Amino acid sequence: MTTIDLFDNNYDCVGTESIDGTEMETPVYERTIKWYYDREINPDRELFTVRFDGDGELIQIYFNNYHHHPDGQESIVFDASVEDLLELRNLTGISENLANYYTQVRVTPMTDLP
């Protein structure tokens, strides 16, 4: 198993994906996780976490509310629907390109991201 990690400018791991080297470099999508950090909104931890199923389809975007409720109460789970992504963008201020990146299973970023 090979793991590819992606770090942001603050040295936070924002994505990890695994590749099964025994099966011709097959991605192990269910082990892919992405994290989004905004230290102005939540200085202590990620703002949301994204997980995928074995087919590479988005399972959920877990937007935590630890910055409002230390025990995680009232956290929100989003899916890849247009409505949910718009609400997530409104909550976080992320661009459409960045929201689209987080809904795709690949951790290696696209070249047109800001």
Buried (B, 14 or more C-beta within 10 A) or exposed (E): EEEBEBEEEEEBBBBBBBBEEEEEEEBBBBBBBBBBBBEEEBEEEBBBBBBBEEEEEBBBBBBBBBBEEEEEEEBBEBEBEEEBBEBBBEBBEBEEEBBBBBBBBBBEBEEEEE
